Amino acid sequence: MRIYAILDIYLPDPKEVLFYEVVMEKGKTDDAYSLTGNVKHFPSEKHVVTPREMLDIILHKQ
């Protein structure tokens, strides 16, 4: 039984597709993020963040 939907998306590094799929599926119900220094390799999504953006998210939740 598959618990997530495969996204039809192209990323420059095929190894990153799995991480993108997981964060997009998990992000539907929870706060989930993919932390990367290569945001330009991903579609513009609120769940794909740079290390600096992640730090801002963490600090603003306190």
All heavy atoms as TSV, in Angstrom:
chain	resi	resn	atom	element	x	y	z
A	1	MET	N	N	0.842	-1.185	0.000
A	1	MET	CA	C	0.000	0.000	0.000
A	1	MET	C	C	0.888	1.249	0.000
A	1	MET	O	O	1.760	1.396	0.831
A	1	MET	CB	C	-0.861	-0.014	1.262
A	1	MET	CG	C	-1.804	1.150	1.318
A	1	MET	SD	S	-2.966	0.961	2.674
A	1	MET	CE	C	-2.481	2.352	3.646
A	2	ARG	N	N	0.662	2.133	-0.952
A	2	ARG	CA	C	1.428	3.370	-1.039
A	2	ARG	C	C	0.719	4.448	-0.229
A	2	ARG	O	O	-0.474	4.663	-0.392
A	2	ARG	CB	C	1.553	3.791	-2.499
A	2	ARG	CG	C	2.527	4.919	-2.668
A	2	ARG	CD	C	3.135	4.912	-4.031
A	2	ARG	NE	N	2.392	5.780	-4.902
A	2	ARG	CZ	C	2.250	5.582	-6.203
A	2	ARG	NH1	N	2.762	4.535	-6.753
A	2	ARG	NH2	N	1.607	6.428	-6.941
A	3	ILE	N	N	1.472	5.130	0.639
A	3	ILE	CA	C	0.857	6.142	1.499
A	3	ILE	C	C	1.104	7.562	1.004
A	3	ILE	O	O	0.709	8.510	1.630
A	3	ILE	CB	C	1.340	5.995	2.950
A	3	ILE	CG1	C	2.858	6.134	3.036
A	3	ILE	CG2	C	0.867	4.688	3.538
A	3	ILE	CD1	C	3.394	6.195	4.440
A	4	TYR	N	N	1.789	7.706	-0.113
A	4	TYR	CA	C	2.026	9.037	-0.664
A	4	TYR	C	C	1.889	8.979	-2.174
A	4	TYR	O	O	1.974	7.933	-2.778
A	4	TYR	CB	C	3.416	9.558	-0.286
A	4	TYR	CG	C	4.547	8.735	-0.841
A	4	TYR	CD1	C	5.118	9.059	-2.065
A	4	TYR	CD2	C	5.034	7.625	-0.175
A	4	TYR	CE1	C	6.138	8.296	-2.593
A	4	TYR	CE2	C	6.060	6.867	-0.694
A	4	TYR	CZ	C	6.603	7.208	-1.919
A	4	TYR	OH	O	7.609	6.456	-2.429
A	5	ALA	N	N	1.654	10.122	-2.757
A	5	ALA	CA	C	1.510	10.211	-4.210
A	5	ALA	C	C	2.838	10.613	-4.826
A	5	ALA	O	O	3.538	11.467	-4.301
A	5	ALA	CB	C	0.438	11.238	-4.559
A	6	ILE	N	N	3.188	9.992	-5.927
A	6	ILE	CA	C	4.404	10.358	-6.645
A	6	ILE	C	C	4.141	11.673	-7.382
A	6	ILE	O	O	3.149	11.816	-8.082
A	6	ILE	CB	C	4.800	9.270	-7.668
A	6	ILE	CG1	C	5.077	7.948	-6.959
A	6	ILE	CG2	C	5.978	9.702	-8.504
A	6	ILE	CD1	C	6.318	7.919	-6.127
A	7	LEU	N	N	5.036	12.617	-7.198
A	7	LEU	CA	C	4.914	13.897	-7.883
A	7	LEU	C	C	5.667	13.826	-9.202
A	7	LEU	O	O	6.780	13.328	-9.257
A	7	LEU	CB	C	5.495	15.018	-7.018
A	7	LEU	CG	C	4.869	15.198	-5.647
A	7	LEU	CD1	C	5.650	16.234	-4.861
A	7	LEU	CD2	C	3.420	15.600	-5.769
A	8	ASP	N	N	5.061	14.298	-10.237
A	8	ASP	CA	C	5.716	14.334	-11.547
A	8	ASP	C	C	6.488	15.644	-11.629
A	8	ASP	O	O	5.934	16.675	-11.980
A	8	ASP	CB	C	4.678	14.229	-12.649
A	8	ASP	CG	C	5.319	14.135	-14.022
A	8	ASP	OD1	O	6.492	13.721	-14.115
A	8	ASP	OD2	O	4.643	14.481	-15.000
A	9	ILE	N	N	7.757	15.589	-11.268
A	9	ILE	CA	C	8.560	16.806	-11.189
A	9	ILE	C	C	9.979	16.510	-11.645
A	9	ILE	O	O	10.488	15.417	-11.456
A	9	ILE	CB	C	8.553	17.358	-9.751
A	9	ILE	CG1	C	9.191	18.722	-9.718
A	9	ILE	CG2	C	9.208	16.419	-8.789
A	9	ILE	CD1	C	8.915	19.467	-8.455
A	10	TYR	N	N	10.600	17.483	-12.248
A	10	TYR	CA	C	11.994	17.353	-12.650
A	10	TYR	C	C	12.860	18.162	-11.697
A	10	TYR	O	O	12.596	19.326	-11.430
A	10	TYR	CB	C	12.214	17.871	-14.071
A	10	TYR	CG	C	13.683	18.008	-14.390
A	10	TYR	CD1	C	14.448	16.892	-14.706
A	10	TYR	CD2	C	14.314	19.236	-14.296
A	10	TYR	CE1	C	15.800	17.010	-14.948
A	10	TYR	CE2	C	15.669	19.370	-14.543
A	10	TYR	CZ	C	16.408	18.249	-14.870
A	10	TYR	OH	O	17.755	18.357	-15.098
A	11	LEU	N	N	13.877	17.529	-11.153
A	11	LEU	CA	C	14.883	18.216	-10.354
A	11	LEU	C	C	16.242	17.898	-10.963
A	11	LEU	O	O	16.449	16.793	-11.474
A	11	LEU	CB	C	14.849	17.740	-8.901
A	11	LEU	CG	C	13.573	18.025	-8.116
A	11	LEU	CD1	C	13.647	17.427	-6.728
A	11	LEU	CD2	C	13.311	19.514	-8.027
A	12	PRO	N	N	17.182	18.829	-10.929
A	12	PRO	CA	C	18.503	18.586	-11.520
A	12	PRO	C	C	19.203	17.346	-10.971
A	12	PRO	O	O	19.889	16.656	-11.689
A	12	PRO	CB	C	19.290	19.849	-11.183
A	12	PRO	CG	C	18.259	20.905	-11.003
A	12	PRO	CD	C	17.071	20.200	-10.430
A	13	ASP	N	N	19.006	17.050	-9.695
A	13	ASP	CA	C	19.600	15.869	-9.088
A	13	ASP	C	C	18.470	14.889	-8.773
A	13	ASP	O	O	17.687	15.120	-7.853
A	13	ASP	CB	C	20.356	16.231	-7.813
A	13	ASP	CG	C	21.064	15.045	-7.188
A	13	ASP	OD1	O	20.858	13.902	-7.642
A	13	ASP	OD2	O	21.828	15.260	-6.233
A	14	PRO	N	N	18.377	13.784	-9.496
A	14	PRO	CA	C	17.284	12.831	-9.277
A	14	PRO	C	C	17.238	12.281	-7.848
A	14	PRO	O	O	16.189	11.864	-7.380
A	14	PRO	CB	C	17.576	11.707	-10.265
A	14	PRO	CG	C	18.513	12.270	-11.259
A	14	PRO	CD	C	19.256	13.395	-10.583
A	15	LYS	N	N	18.354	12.306	-7.127
A	15	LYS	CA	C	18.378	11.822	-5.747
A	15	LYS	C	C	17.557	12.718	-4.824
A	15	LYS	O	O	17.149	12.292	-3.744
A	15	LYS	CB	C	19.813	11.739	-5.235
A	15	LYS	CG	C	20.661	10.747	-5.979
A	15	LYS	CD	C	22.094	10.819	-5.502
A	15	LYS	CE	C	23.001	10.049	-6.427
A	15	LYS	NZ	N	24.405	10.289	-6.118
A	16	GLU	N	N	17.304	13.953	-5.222
A	16	GLU	CA	C	16.552	14.892	-4.385
A	16	GLU	C	C	15.042	14.729	-4.515
A	16	GLU	O	O	14.295	15.242	-3.691
A	16	GLU	CB	C	16.943	16.322	-4.733
A	16	GLU	CG	C	18.384	16.643	-4.402
A	16	GLU	CD	C	18.805	18.020	-4.860
A	16	GLU	OE1	O	18.226	18.546	-5.835
A	16	GLU	OE2	O	19.720	18.581	-4.232
A	17	VAL	N	N	14.583	14.008	-5.521
A	17	VAL	CA	C	13.147	13.861	-5.756
A	17	VAL	C	C	12.454	13.222	-4.556
A	17	VAL	O	O	11.397	13.671	-4.122
A	17	VAL	CB	C	12.871	13.056	-7.047
A	17	VAL	CG1	C	11.392	12.725	-7.189
A	17	VAL	CG2	C	13.358	13.824	-8.263
A	18	LEU	N	N	13.054	12.191	-3.997
A	18	LEU	CA	C	12.456	11.513	-2.850
A	18	LEU	C	C	12.250	12.482	-1.685
A	18	LEU	O	O	11.177	12.515	-1.074
A	18	LEU	CB	C	13.321	10.336	-2.402
A	18	LEU	CG	C	12.841	9.618	-1.148
A	18	LEU	CD1	C	11.487	8.973	-1.373
A	18	LEU	CD2	C	13.864	8.589	-0.714
A	19	PHE	N	N	13.248	13.286	-1.378
A	19	PHE	CA	C	13.135	14.237	-0.267
A	19	PHE	C	C	12.054	15.283	-0.546
A	19	PHE	O	O	11.298	15.654	0.346
A	19	PHE	CB	C	14.476	14.930	-0.014
A	19	PHE	CG	C	15.558	13.967	0.375
A	19	PHE	CD1	C	16.569	13.653	-0.514
A	19	PHE	CD2	C	15.544	13.361	1.615
A	19	PHE	CE1	C	17.556	12.756	-0.164
A	19	PHE	CE2	C	16.534	12.468	1.982
A	19	PHE	CZ	C	17.542	12.160	1.082
A	20	TYR	N	N	11.986	15.735	-1.786
A	20	TYR	CA	C	10.970	16.713	-2.163
A	20	TYR	C	C	9.570	16.109	-2.022
A	20	TYR	O	O	8.660	16.738	-1.482
A	20	TYR	CB	C	11.209	17.192	-3.590
A	20	TYR	CG	C	10.248	18.262	-4.028
A	20	TYR	CD1	C	10.392	19.565	-3.589
A	20	TYR	CD2	C	9.182	17.960	-4.862
A	20	TYR	CE1	C	9.506	20.554	-3.985
A	20	TYR	CE2	C	8.292	18.936	-5.262
A	20	TYR	CZ	C	8.453	20.225	-4.824
A	20	TYR	OH	O	7.574	21.193	-5.196
A	21	GLU	N	N	9.396	14.883	-2.486
A	21	GLU	CA	C	8.092	14.220	-2.392
A	21	GLU	C	C	7.662	14.061	-0.935
A	21	GLU	O	O	6.505	14.302	-0.596
A	21	GLU	CB	C	8.134	12.856	-3.069
A	21	GLU	CG	C	8.226	12.937	-4.569
A	21	GLU	CD	C	8.414	11.580	-5.225
A	21	GLU	OE1	O	8.764	10.605	-4.526
A	21	GLU	OE2	O	8.205	11.497	-6.440
A	22	VAL	N	N	8.580	13.654	-0.087
A	22	VAL	CA	C	8.254	13.447	1.323
A	22	VAL	C	C	7.839	14.758	1.985
A	22	VAL	O	O	6.821	14.818	2.672
A	22	VAL	CB	C	9.438	12.805	2.081
A	22	VAL	CG1	C	9.202	12.837	3.585
A	22	VAL	CG2	C	9.664	11.383	1.599
A	23	VAL	N	N	8.609	15.818	1.794
A	23	VAL	CA	C	8.277	17.082	2.450
A	23	VAL	C	C	6.975	17.674	1.909
A	23	VAL	O	O	6.198	18.252	2.659
A	23	VAL	CB	C	9.436	18.096	2.369
A	23	VAL	CG1	C	9.522	18.758	1.010
A	23	VAL	CG2	C	9.293	19.159	3.449
A	24	MET	N	N	6.693	17.500	0.633
A	24	MET	CA	C	5.451	18.031	0.086
A	24	MET	C	C	4.248	17.247	0.619
A	24	MET	O	O	3.202	17.834	0.914
A	24	MET	CB	C	5.477	18.013	-1.442
A	24	MET	CG	C	6.499	18.977	-2.037
A	24	MET	SD	S	6.413	20.661	-1.373
A	24	MET	CE	C	4.815	21.163	-1.948
A	25	GLU	N	N	4.385	15.943	0.760
A	25	GLU	CA	C	3.287	15.146	1.296
A	25	GLU	C	C	3.095	15.427	2.785
A	25	GLU	O	O	1.986	15.654	3.246
A	25	GLU	CB	C	3.552	13.654	1.065
A	25	GLU	CG	C	2.420	12.760	1.472
A	25	GLU	CD	C	1.138	12.978	0.682
A	25	GLU	OE1	O	1.193	13.412	-0.486
A	25	GLU	OE2	O	0.062	12.715	1.252
A	26	LYS	N	N	4.162	15.417	3.549
A	26	LYS	CA	C	4.085	15.659	4.993
A	26	LYS	C	C	3.647	17.094	5.285
A	26	LYS	O	O	2.957	17.353	6.260
A	26	LYS	CB	C	5.450	15.379	5.627
A	26	LYS	CG	C	5.442	15.343	7.104
A	26	LYS	CD	C	4.670	14.154	7.625
A	26	LYS	CE	C	4.756	14.116	9.139
A	26	LYS	NZ	N	3.711	13.329	9.729
A	27	GLY	N	N	4.025	18.017	4.426
A	27	GLY	CA	C	3.668	19.417	4.613
A	27	GLY	C	C	2.187	19.705	4.480
A	27	GLY	O	O	1.720	20.773	4.859
A	28	LYS	N	N	1.426	18.750	3.964
A	28	LYS	CA	C	-0.026	18.942	3.846
A	28	LYS	C	C	-0.709	18.949	5.212
A	28	LYS	O	O	-1.745	19.562	5.374
A	28	LYS	CB	C	-0.638	17.832	2.990
A	28	LYS	CG	C	-0.248	17.902	1.533
A	28	LYS	CD	C	-0.842	16.746	0.775
A	28	LYS	CE	C	-0.395	16.758	-0.680
A	28	LYS	NZ	N	-0.909	15.575	-1.404
A	29	THR	N	N	-0.113	18.249	6.178
A	29	THR	CA	C	-0.755	18.145	7.487
A	29	THR	C	C	0.100	18.664	8.640
A	29	THR	O	O	-0.409	18.903	9.716
A	29	THR	CB	C	-1.114	16.672	7.790
A	29	THR	OG1	O	0.080	15.884	7.729
A	29	THR	CG2	C	-2.131	16.149	6.797
A	30	ASP	N	N	1.394	18.794	8.434
A	30	ASP	CA	C	2.306	19.194	9.502
A	30	ASP	C	C	3.265	20.266	9.006
A	30	ASP	O	O	3.359	20.516	7.819
A	30	ASP	CB	C	3.151	18.002	9.974
A	30	ASP	CG	C	2.323	16.879	10.559
A	30	ASP	OD1	O	1.393	17.179	11.320
A	30	ASP	OD2	O	2.606	15.710	10.251
A	31	ASP	N	N	3.991	20.837	9.958
A	31	ASP	CA	C	5.086	21.722	9.583
A	31	ASP	C	C	6.268	20.841	9.196
A	31	ASP	O	O	6.887	20.218	10.051
A	31	ASP	CB	C	5.488	22.629	10.750
A	31	ASP	CG	C	4.496	23.742	10.995
A	31	ASP	OD1	O	3.717	24.043	10.080
A	31	ASP	OD2	O	4.510	24.312	12.095
A	32	ALA	N	N	6.542	20.757	7.932
A	32	ALA	CA	C	7.663	19.950	7.437
A	32	ALA	C	C	8.447	20.806	6.457
A	32	ALA	O	O	7.876	21.566	5.679
A	32	ALA	CB	C	7.139	18.696	6.743
A	33	TYR	N	N	9.754	20.680	6.511
A	33	TYR	CA	C	10.601	21.502	5.660
A	33	TYR	C	C	11.719	20.660	5.054
A	33	TYR	O	O	12.194	19.718	5.663
A	33	TYR	CB	C	11.233	22.643	6.467
A	33	TYR	CG	C	10.208	23.571	7.050
A	33	TYR	CD1	C	9.716	23.377	8.333
A	33	TYR	CD2	C	9.711	24.632	6.307
A	33	TYR	CE1	C	8.761	24.219	8.869
A	33	TYR	CE2	C	8.759	25.476	6.836
A	33	TYR	CZ	C	8.283	25.267	8.115
A	33	TYR	OH	O	7.336	26.103	8.629
A	34	SER	N	N	12.126	21.045	3.884
A	34	SER	CA	C	13.325	20.500	3.265
A	34	SER	C	C	14.363	21.607	3.330
A	34	SER	O	O	14.179	22.690	2.784
A	34	SER	CB	C	13.064	20.107	1.809
A	34	SER	OG	O	14.228	19.576	1.234
A	35	LEU	N	N	15.434	21.337	4.029
A	35	LEU	CA	C	16.496	22.311	4.240
A	35	LEU	C	C	17.570	22.098	3.189
A	35	LEU	O	O	18.114	21.009	3.055
A	35	LEU	CB	C	17.070	22.108	5.640
A	35	LEU	CG	C	18.143	23.062	6.095
A	35	LEU	CD1	C	17.557	24.453	6.248
A	35	LEU	CD2	C	18.716	22.583	7.414
A	36	THR	N	N	17.856	23.143	2.408
A	36	THR	CA	C	18.826	23.004	1.327
A	36	THR	C	C	19.528	24.331	1.061
A	36	THR	O	O	18.967	25.392	1.286
A	36	THR	CB	C	18.158	22.509	0.031
A	36	THR	OG1	O	19.149	22.364	-0.987
A	36	THR	CG2	C	17.072	23.456	-0.448
A	37	GLY	N	N	20.728	24.219	0.577
A	37	GLY	CA	C	21.456	25.398	0.129
A	37	GLY	C	C	21.217	25.663	-1.347
A	37	GLY	O	O	21.702	26.646	-1.898
A	38	ASN	N	N	20.461	24.768	-1.989
A	38	ASN	CA	C	20.197	24.876	-3.430
A	38	ASN	C	C	18.716	25.094	-3.711
A	38	ASN	O	O	18.102	24.331	-4.448
A	38	ASN	CB	C	20.661	23.598	-4.149
A	38	ASN	CG	C	22.146	23.438	-4.131
A	38	ASN	OD1	O	22.877	24.405	-4.242
A	38	ASN	ND2	N	22.609	22.215	-3.976
A	39	VAL	N	N	18.119	26.127	-3.141
A	39	VAL	CA	C	16.693	26.364	-3.371
A	39	VAL	C	C	16.380	26.584	-4.844
A	39	VAL	O	O	15.268	26.305	-5.279
A	39	VAL	CB	C	16.144	27.532	-2.515
A	39	VAL	CG1	C	16.115	27.166	-1.060
A	39	VAL	CG2	C	16.912	28.803	-2.746
A	40	LYS	N	N	17.357	27.031	-5.608
A	40	LYS	CA	C	17.114	27.256	-7.041
A	40	LYS	C	C	16.870	25.938	-7.779
A	40	LYS	O	O	16.325	25.937	-8.875
A	40	LYS	CB	C	18.275	28.008	-7.682
A	40	LYS	CG	C	19.568	27.229	-7.689
A	40	LYS	CD	C	20.694	28.026	-8.289
A	40	LYS	CE	C	21.966	27.177	-8.238
A	40	LYS	NZ	N	23.118	27.878	-8.671
A	41	HIS	N	N	17.238	24.816	-7.176
A	41	HIS	CA	C	17.014	23.513	-7.800
A	41	HIS	C	C	15.608	22.983	-7.556
A	41	HIS	O	O	15.225	21.968	-8.116
A	41	HIS	CB	C	18.018	22.486	-7.273
A	41	HIS	CG	C	19.394	22.699	-7.770
A	41	HIS	ND1	N	20.424	21.870	-7.439
A	41	HIS	CD2	C	19.936	23.641	-8.576
A	41	HIS	CE1	C	21.535	22.289	-8.016
A	41	HIS	NE2	N	21.255	23.380	-8.704
A	42	PHE	N	N	14.848	23.658	-6.705
A	42	PHE	CA	C	13.510	23.207	-6.355
A	42	PHE	C	C	12.476	24.233	-6.803
A	42	PHE	O	O	12.759	25.420	-6.869
A	42	PHE	CB	C	13.393	23.038	-4.830
A	42	PHE	CG	C	14.226	21.926	-4.288
A	42	PHE	CD1	C	15.538	22.145	-3.902
A	42	PHE	CD2	C	13.705	20.649	-4.173
A	42	PHE	CE1	C	16.311	21.119	-3.398
A	42	PHE	CE2	C	14.471	19.610	-3.673
A	42	PHE	CZ	C	15.776	19.850	-3.287
A	43	PRO	N	N	11.250	23.770	-7.066
A	43	PRO	CA	C	10.179	24.735	-7.340
A	43	PRO	C	C	9.976	25.618	-6.111
A	43	PRO	O	O	10.271	25.208	-4.985
A	43	PRO	CB	C	8.959	23.836	-7.567
A	43	PRO	CG	C	9.513	22.497	-7.898
A	43	PRO	CD	C	10.822	22.398	-7.172
A	44	SER	N	N	9.480	26.796	-6.320
A	44	SER	CA	C	9.248	27.724	-5.216
A	44	SER	C	C	8.099	27.209	-4.353
A	44	SER	O	O	6.943	27.216	-4.768
A	44	SER	CB	C	8.914	29.109	-5.767
A	44	SER	OG	O	8.687	29.996	-4.707
A	45	GLU	N	N	8.437	26.725	-3.175
A	45	GLU	CA	C	7.463	26.178	-2.223
A	45	GLU	C	C	7.817	26.664	-0.835
A	45	GLU	O	O	8.999	26.798	-0.506
A	45	GLU	CB	C	7.481	24.642	-2.232
A	45	GLU	CG	C	7.085	24.001	-3.530
A	45	GLU	CD	C	5.589	24.060	-3.793
A	45	GLU	OE1	O	4.818	24.373	-2.860
A	45	GLU	OE2	O	5.202	23.806	-4.938
A	46	LYS	N	N	6.831	26.880	0.002
A	46	LYS	CA	C	7.105	27.334	1.366
A	46	LYS	C	C	7.812	26.273	2.191
A	46	LYS	O	O	8.415	26.572	3.204
A	46	LYS	CB	C	5.827	27.778	2.068
A	46	LYS	CG	C	4.892	26.652	2.428
A	46	LYS	CD	C	3.705	27.154	3.213
A	46	LYS	CE	C	2.874	25.971	3.682
A	46	LYS	NZ	N	1.982	26.317	4.740
A	47	HIS	N	N	7.770	25.022	1.771
A	47	HIS	CA	C	8.376	23.927	2.515
A	47	HIS	C	C	9.848	23.718	2.177
A	47	HIS	O	O	10.519	22.925	2.814
A	47	HIS	CB	C	7.619	22.620	2.260
A	47	HIS	CG	C	6.169	22.704	2.602
A	47	HIS	ND1	N	5.717	22.826	3.900
A	47	HIS	CD2	C	5.063	22.707	1.830
A	47	HIS	CE1	C	4.398	22.884	3.907
A	47	HIS	NE2	N	3.987	22.818	2.661
A	48	VAL	N	N	10.354	24.391	1.168
A	48	VAL	CA	C	11.765	24.286	0.787
A	48	VAL	C	C	12.448	25.567	1.229
A	48	VAL	O	O	12.145	26.647	0.729
A	48	VAL	CB	C	11.915	24.078	-0.738
A	48	VAL	CG1	C	13.381	23.984	-1.116
A	48	VAL	CG2	C	11.166	22.824	-1.196
A	49	VAL	N	N	13.363	25.431	2.203
A	49	VAL	CA	C	13.962	26.614	2.814
A	49	VAL	C	C	15.481	26.504	2.894
A	49	VAL	O	O	16.037	25.410	2.876
A	49	VAL	CB	C	13.392	26.853	4.235
A	49	VAL	CG1	C	11.907	27.130	4.188
A	49	VAL	CG2	C	13.691	25.690	5.166
A	50	THR	N	N	16.104	27.660	3.004
A	50	THR	CA	C	17.554	27.725	3.210
A	50	THR	C	C	17.844	27.555	4.709
A	50	THR	O	O	16.932	27.687	5.535
A	50	THR	CB	C	18.118	29.080	2.755
A	50	THR	OG1	O	17.571	30.098	3.606
A	50	THR	CG2	C	17.806	29.374	1.297
A	51	PRO	N	N	19.092	27.298	5.077
A	51	PRO	CA	C	19.422	27.230	6.503
A	51	PRO	C	C	19.036	28.505	7.258
A	51	PRO	O	O	18.531	28.448	8.373
A	51	PRO	CB	C	20.935	27.004	6.500
A	51	PRO	CG	C	21.192	26.280	5.220
A	51	PRO	CD	C	20.228	26.904	4.243
A	52	ARG	N	N	19.247	29.655	6.656
A	52	ARG	CA	C	18.893	30.931	7.299
A	52	ARG	C	C	17.380	31.033	7.523
A	52	ARG	O	O	16.912	31.463	8.579
A	52	ARG	CB	C	19.378	32.101	6.430
A	52	ARG	CG	C	19.020	33.473	6.966
A	52	ARG	CD	C	19.815	33.775	8.197
A	52	ARG	NE	N	18.894	34.205	9.247
A	52	ARG	CZ	C	19.243	34.494	10.479
A	52	ARG	NH1	N	20.489	34.396	10.855
A	52	ARG	NH2	N	18.366	34.880	11.357
A	53	GLU	N	N	16.601	30.649	6.521
A	53	GLU	CA	C	15.148	30.693	6.659
A	53	GLU	C	C	14.678	29.732	7.749
A	53	GLU	O	O	13.764	30.048	8.511
A	53	GLU	CB	C	14.478	30.351	5.333
A	53	GLU	CG	C	14.657	31.416	4.269
A	53	GLU	CD	C	14.218	30.971	2.887
A	53	GLU	OE1	O	14.340	29.775	2.558
A	53	GLU	OE2	O	13.757	31.852	2.128
A	54	MET	N	N	15.318	28.563	7.845
A	54	MET	CA	C	14.945	27.597	8.878
A	54	MET	C	C	15.234	28.152	10.263
A	54	MET	O	O	14.429	27.996	11.187
A	54	MET	CB	C	15.696	26.287	8.659
A	54	MET	CG	C	15.232	25.154	9.549
A	54	MET	SD	S	13.616	24.552	9.041
A	54	MET	CE	C	12.665	24.808	10.512
A	55	LEU	N	N	16.351	28.814	10.410
A	55	LEU	CA	C	16.692	29.438	11.683
A	55	LEU	C	C	15.651	30.493	12.054
A	55	LEU	O	O	15.202	30.563	13.206
A	55	LEU	CB	C	18.083	30.060	11.619
A	55	LEU	CG	C	18.630	30.629	12.909
A	55	LEU	CD1	C	18.669	29.581	14.014
A	55	LEU	CD2	C	20.017	31.207	12.678
A	56	ASP	N	N	15.239	31.288	11.092
A	56	ASP	CA	C	14.195	32.294	11.345
A	56	ASP	C	C	12.880	31.631	11.767
A	56	ASP	O	O	12.206	32.102	12.674
A	56	ASP	CB	C	13.946	33.148	10.100
A	56	ASP	CG	C	15.099	34.102	9.800
A	56	ASP	OD1	O	15.925	34.354	10.713
A	56	ASP	OD2	O	15.172	34.586	8.654
A	57	ILE	N	N	12.527	30.535	11.128
A	57	ILE	CA	C	11.300	29.806	11.475
A	57	ILE	C	C	11.375	29.307	12.913
A	57	ILE	O	O	10.453	29.479	13.696
A	57	ILE	CB	C	11.064	28.636	10.504
A	57	ILE	CG1	C	10.703	29.177	9.115
A	57	ILE	CG2	C	9.976	27.701	11.015
A	57	ILE	CD1	C	10.761	28.147	8.002
A	58	ILE	N	N	12.497	28.709	13.267
A	58	ILE	CA	C	12.669	28.166	14.620
A	58	ILE	C	C	12.609	29.275	15.661
A	58	ILE	O	O	11.943	29.158	16.684
A	58	ILE	CB	C	13.994	27.397	14.726
A	58	ILE	CG1	C	13.926	26.122	13.884
A	58	ILE	CG2	C	14.315	27.060	16.180
A	58	ILE	CD1	C	15.262	25.422	13.699
A	59	LEU	N	N	13.329	30.372	15.417
A	59	LEU	CA	C	13.368	31.457	16.391
A	59	LEU	C	C	12.036	32.153	16.580
A	59	LEU	O	O	11.709	32.623	17.661
A	59	LEU	CB	C	14.448	32.470	16.005
A	59	LEU	CG	C	15.884	31.957	16.095
A	59	LEU	CD1	C	16.852	32.993	15.552
A	59	LEU	CD2	C	16.241	31.563	17.520
A	60	HIS	N	N	11.227	32.216	15.518
A	60	HIS	CA	C	9.926	32.887	15.635
A	60	HIS	C	C	8.871	32.006	16.281
A	60	HIS	O	O	7.819	32.495	16.668
A	60	HIS	CB	C	9.455	33.363	14.262
A	60	HIS	CG	C	10.202	34.573	13.807
A	60	HIS	ND1	N	11.207	34.503	12.874
A	60	HIS	CD2	C	10.128	35.865	14.183
A	60	HIS	CE1	C	11.702	35.713	12.691
A	60	HIS	NE2	N	11.070	36.555	13.461
A	61	LYS	N	N	9.124	30.716	16.420
A	61	LYS	CA	C	8.162	29.820	17.073
A	61	LYS	C	C	8.356	29.769	18.574
A	61	LYS	O	O	7.572	29.167	19.279
A	61	LYS	CB	C	8.271	28.408	16.483
A	61	LYS	CG	C	7.713	28.337	15.096
A	61	LYS	CD	C	7.617	26.925	14.637
A	61	LYS	CE	C	6.925	26.899	13.281
A	61	LYS	NZ	N	6.574	25.585	12.870
A	62	GLN	N	N	9.415	30.383	19.069
A	62	GLN	CA	C	9.680	30.344	20.520
A	62	GLN	C	C	8.912	31.410	21.235
A	62	GLN	O	O	8.596	32.423	20.805
A	62	GLN	CB	C	11.181	30.495	20.782
A	62	GLN	CG	C	11.947	29.338	20.253
A	62	GLN	CD	C	13.448	29.488	20.527
A	62	GLN	OE1	O	13.901	30.488	21.068
A	62	GLN	NE2	N	14.207	28.484	20.146
